[in-house]
Amino acid sequence: MKSVLVLSWIAIGNVPAAVAELRARELRPVLVSNLPDDPHAVLCDDHIVFDWDGEELSALTARIGERDVEPIAVVSMVEKLTEWSIALTTHYGLPGGGDSRAVLASKTLVREHMRALGLSDIKFSGDPRSVDFFPAIVKPARESAASYMVQRVNDRDELLAYLKHLEESGAGGVELIAEEFVPGTEFSVDGPVLNGRFHPLLVMEKADHNDAKHHDAGLSYHPPQRSHVRDGVRDLCEAISTLCADRGLDQIWLHFEGRSSQDGRTELIEINPRAGGFHTGIPASIQVLYGIDVISAVVSMALGEYAPQELGPMREQPMFGNVELEAEEIGTVEALTTEADLLALPGIISVRLADGYRVTQLNKENFFLSLTLTADSVEELREHATKALDTFEYRVRP
């Protein structure tokens, strides 16, 4: 059987779904992960253990060769492993290789290319200590997940205090970028890139986003309702298409976030070469709207053969909403309400509950419950969300 490398880090990467899709195509899944006791290893035909942070590409390719594995594709849905995916596909001459995608592995490179193409005028710096614009957002330039280490600083004292905190906590060596904070409404967009053209499928307006912590919060919904968000989505999607055409991108799924202000300014916040959060129900919503299985699409792209017959314009009905609940203290989450209890409530179509979720640090989003809802209006979505959250009971044990 033909082998496909499935990349994972700390047991994340949608491995079970990817493996199921590969087996349906009679392909041989080979897991590459950093955990010797990775719980997903039993699902795969082989498991190669590799330290993503401490080893070199030559060590990984040697290990792959020792197993007589000749990969025909690499499937990766982990932002941290973007550069590794590009390195492997380039090494083996597979779809997804080459220099064109490298820009997506660095927030700094994305900013530089957007500025060079006249697509953005946001202030930014790869040297946070040089920042003279506030408020600013400081975050990792090459690692991004659950708003990890994302911090808003309102003045130079806060900036220096945060950088000192990172150094004292052992994160002083992380490559950072500082960006101008753009006021307005945040949103996310998902869709594929084909022949240099981005096709938006799902837009989530983050109506209740927490700008202080820079975390998702409250209700988000598709399609966006406010006119400045709808206009901003249109403009940013065109800008992303221009970037994709310039880089010659093809056969890749993008999830990006933007922010639009009522005075007409829209800026890209972040862009990632992977599908939007599976825990948030984004793929489930896309499945209902378009009949597109996102995992199947991602695997097809890894094989270089994704060719949907017709994507068409973005569909706006039915309306979808998402609500996530975050643990805000160190400990282990214990749910007293079941998924079945929540699914029995009005408007709830999908529940992702991580009972037993362990909170070990508070400098990232610690979502353990995600609800996907449907309704005829934002008001009805809020009613359904309020009912569900009032029903849900949990505690965090030290």
Disulfide bonds with the S-S distance in Angstrom:
none
